[in-house]
Amino acid sequence: EAIDHSLRTASHLDSFVSWLSEASWSLQETFHECITKKINVLLARGMVRLVIIDSIAALFRCEFAAKDSVLKAKYLQTFGAKLHRLSSTFRAPVVCINQVTDTMGEGPIGDRSSPCSTGKHVPALGITWANQLLIRLMVSRTGHLVQPAGDVAHGSTLRTMRVIFAPHLPQSACYYTVNLEGVKGMKTGTPT
């Protein structure tokens, strides 16, 4: 009820957005209600032009056992279709942040008791969710520090954004930094 009241007035938008960002989505039904009713209202009123869901994997991390994979896939397909419909109806991008997991291999010198990362990343929600996406981007840190001109004390980590899959874009990458001034694109991947 309080949520519905907040949606009726623009002055309460900040409290609703705060509630959304702090909510612990423990049940898929709650999330379903949010994307089918609450977000619809905000988009229809022009109060929101971009929807970011961080993290979609959190909804499924603890709720489903391995034996529930069919039910999990059904929920993922339902949510994917609803989010596509929101984006199409309101011409608003929907960004879903999905963690990746590293695949594990044998440790050094074939020691099976100490597995280590192979460096290969796979989407945390698997192939069902991956098939719901129009564009798949991988964002990562490079480990290089970029120093602003004349300011040795305040460096920013160089990051990359790679197009992994998009039917209308070539596979490519760009480099950027994030600091107090915001996001800034970089011309090359090597710090100067």
C-alpha positions, 0 to 999 in steps of 0.5 A: 500500500505504501509503495502504491502511494509512493508511485502516485506522487512524483515527490515520493519517487526517491523513497521508492527508488531507495526501497527498490535498491535496498529491497532483498528480493528473496522471492521471485513473486515479489520481483515479478510484481515489481516488473509487471506493476511497479516499474510499469507505472514509473515508465508509463509516467516518464519518471524512469527511462532506464531500468537497471537490475543488480543483481538478477543472479541474487534472486536465484542463488539460494532459492533453487536446488539443483533438482529444481532446474526446470522450474528455475529455467521457467522463471528465467524465461518468464522474467526475460520475456517480461523485461523484453516487453517493458523495454519494447513497450516503453522504448527504455533500455533494461540492463541486467547485471549478472555475475560470472563465475570462474571455471575451476581446473586442477591446481599447479602440477596436476594437484587435484586437491588445490583447484584454481581458476582457469580464467574462463568466465561463465554466466552465473545463471547459465545458458537459459538466461544467456538465451534471453539477452539481446546484447551481452557485454563483459565489464572488467578491470585491467589492473592498470592504474591511470594517473590524471595529468599532474596528479600522482595521488589520484589514479583510476583503474583502467577498465574494459567493456567488451561486446561478447554478443550482439546481433548488430555490433561487431565484437569489440572493446573500449577502455574507460575509467571511473572516478569522482568526475564520472566515467571517461572513455580512453583512446587506448588500453595502455596507461600513459 
